[in-house]
């Protein structure tokens, strides 16, 4: 079973729509077909983004609690690896890079590949949900 890092964009997209590749990744996690690597920073970001007002009508408190509990109990907490110096487009995404560097698969699944472009120079694979689905699910 593969352990991957899901960018928050994929998690939220998968929760908002029951169709598409992002939903397939959320479903795979809840069905225990994949492992989800996370750090405390990723865990906190997932929780914060799910609680944003713009998602209040689509992501219920029960859904949020379900995700938080599932990640906490079934996710793979990883020790953040040192992130190499580079020209990172968004330093807020570095916890995802750090987590992926700590996994065997070294994969980040994201809807925003440009935010992680330098990661490929450091041995990480940056895949869209569709690309990753074809390869791993």
FENNOR-V127717 format. One record per residue. RES is the residue in three letters. PSI is psi in radians with two decimals (* if undefined). OMEGA is omega in degrees with one decimal (none if undefined). Layout:
# FENNOR-V127717
res=RES psi=PSI omega=OMEGA
res=RES psi=PSI omega=OMEGA
This chain:
# FENNOR-V127717
res=UNK psi=2.29 omega=-176.7
res=UNK psi=2.54 omega=173.2
res=UNK psi=2.11 omega=-177.2
res=UNK psi=2.92 omega=172.3
res=UNK psi=2.14 omega=176.1
res=UNK psi=2.11 omega=172.7
res=UNK psi=2.63 omega=-179.1
res=UNK psi=-0.57 omega=179.7
res=UNK psi=-0.65 omega=-179.8
res=UNK psi=-0.76 omega=178.5
res=UNK psi=-0.87 omega=-177.6
res=UNK psi=-0.78 omega=178.5
res=UNK psi=-0.73 omega=179.2
res=UNK psi=-0.53 omega=176.9
res=UNK psi=-0.54 omega=-177.0
res=UNK psi=-0.50 omega=-178.0
res=UNK psi=2.36 omega=179.9
res=UNK psi=0.03 omega=178.5
res=UNK psi=2.79 omega=175.0
res=UNK psi=3.00 omega=-174.7
res=UNK psi=-0.61 omega=178.4
res=UNK psi=-0.74 omega=177.4
res=UNK psi=-0.63 omega=178.7
res=UNK psi=-0.63 omega=178.6
res=UNK psi=-0.73 omega=176.6
res=UNK psi=-0.78 omega=178.1
res=UNK psi=-0.74 omega=-179.9
res=UNK psi=-0.66 omega=178.1
res=UNK psi=-0.81 omega=-179.4
res=UNK psi=-0.41 omega=178.1
res=UNK psi=0.12 omega=178.9
res=UNK psi=0.60 omega=176.0
res=UNK psi=-0.20 omega=174.4
res=UNK psi=2.85 omega=170.9
res=UNK psi=2.51 omega=-179.3
res=UNK psi=2.00 omega=178.4
res=UNK psi=2.46 omega=178.5
res=UNK psi=2.77 omega=173.2
res=UNK psi=2.97 omega=176.2
res=UNK psi=-0.61 omega=-179.9
res=UNK psi=-0.70 omega=178.2
res=UNK psi=-0.77 omega=178.4
res=UNK psi=-0.81 omega=-179.4
res=UNK psi=-0.69 omega=179.0
res=UNK psi=-0.77 omega=176.9
res=UNK psi=-0.87 omega=-177.5
res=UNK psi=-0.78 omega=-177.8
res=UNK psi=-0.79 omega=-176.7
res=UNK psi=-0.72 omega=179.2
res=UNK psi=-0.45 omega=-178.5
res=UNK psi=0.01 omega=179.9
res=UNK psi=2.51 omega=-177.2
res=UNK psi=-0.59 omega=-177.6
res=UNK psi=-0.26 omega=178.8
res=UNK psi=0.04 omega=-174.6
res=UNK psi=-0.66 omega=-178.9
res=UNK psi=-0.33 omega=-174.2
res=UNK psi=-0.57 omega=178.9
res=UNK psi=1.84 omega=-175.5
res=UNK psi=2.82 omega=174.4
res=UNK psi=-0.65 omega=178.5
res=UNK psi=-0.68 omega=176.5
res=UNK psi=-0.80 omega=179.5
res=UNK psi=-0.81 omega=-179.7
res=UNK psi=-0.71 omega=178.6
res=UNK psi=-0.76 omega=178.8
res=UNK psi=-0.84 omega=-178.7
res=UNK psi=-0.82 omega=-179.9
res=UNK psi=-0.73 omega=-179.4
res=UNK psi=-0.80 omega=178.8
res=UNK psi=-0.80 omega=-178.6
res=UNK psi=-0.75 omega=-174.2
res=UNK psi=-0.49 omega=-173.5
res=UNK psi=-0.20 omega=176.5
res=UNK psi=3.00 omega=-179.6
res=UNK psi=1.82 omega=176.8
res=UNK psi=2.26 omega=-179.5
res=UNK psi=2.60 omega=174.9
res=UNK psi=2.16 omega=-178.1
res=UNK psi=2.28 omega=176.0
res=UNK psi=2.75 omega=176.0
res=UNK psi=2.33 omega=179.4
res=UNK psi=2.19 omega=179.8
res=UNK psi=2.58 omega=175.7
res=UNK psi=2.38 omega=179.6
res=UNK psi=-3.12 omega=179.1
res=UNK psi=1.26 omega=-176.2
res=UNK psi=2.21 omega=-178.7
res=UNK psi=-0.59 omega=-176.8
res=UNK psi=1.83 omega=-177.1
res=UNK psi=-0.33 omega=176.3
res=UNK psi=-0.30 omega=178.9
res=UNK psi=-0.08 omega=-176.8
res=UNK psi=-0.52 omega=174.7
res=UNK psi=-0.56 omega=178.5
res=UNK psi=-0.69 omega=175.6
res=UNK psi=-0.83 omega=-179.8
res=UNK psi=-0.76 omega=179.2
res=UNK psi=-0.79 omega=-178.5
res=UNK psi=-0.63 omega=177.2
res=UNK psi=-0.34 omega=-178.8
res=UNK psi=0.02 omega=-178.2
res=UNK psi=2.77 omega=178.5
res=UNK psi=-0.72 omega=-176.8
res=UNK psi=-0.56 omega=178.9
res=UNK psi=0.86 omega=-176.5
res=UNK psi=2.34 omega=169.4
res=UNK psi=2.24 omega=177.0
res=UNK psi=2.14 omega=-172.0
res=UNK psi=2.71 omega=170.4
res=UNK psi=-0.04 omega=-177.0
res=UNK psi=1.17 omega=-174.1
res=UNK psi=-0.52 omega=179.5
res=UNK psi=-0.49 omega=179.0
res=UNK psi=-0.32 omega=-174.9
res=UNK psi=0.19 omega=-174.0
res=UNK psi=-0.79 omega=-179.4
res=UNK psi=-0.35 omega=-176.6
res=UNK psi=-0.51 omega=-179.7
res=UNK psi=-0.48 omega=177.1
res=UNK psi=-0.19 omega=-176.8
res=UNK psi=0.43 omega=172.7
res=UNK psi=0.20 omega=177.7
res=UNK psi=2.65 omega=173.5
res=UNK psi=2.26 omega=179.4
res=UNK psi=1.99 omega=-174.6
res=UNK psi=2.54 omega=170.8
res=UNK psi=2.83 omega=176.2
res=UNK psi=-0.67 omega=179.6
res=UNK psi=-0.78 omega=178.0
res=UNK psi=-0.82 omega=-178.5
res=UNK psi=-0.64 omega=179.0
res=UNK psi=-0.81 omega=179.4
res=UNK psi=-0.63 omega=-175.7
res=UNK psi=-0.65 omega=-169.0
res=UNK psi=-0.42 omega=-175.8
res=UNK psi=* omega=none
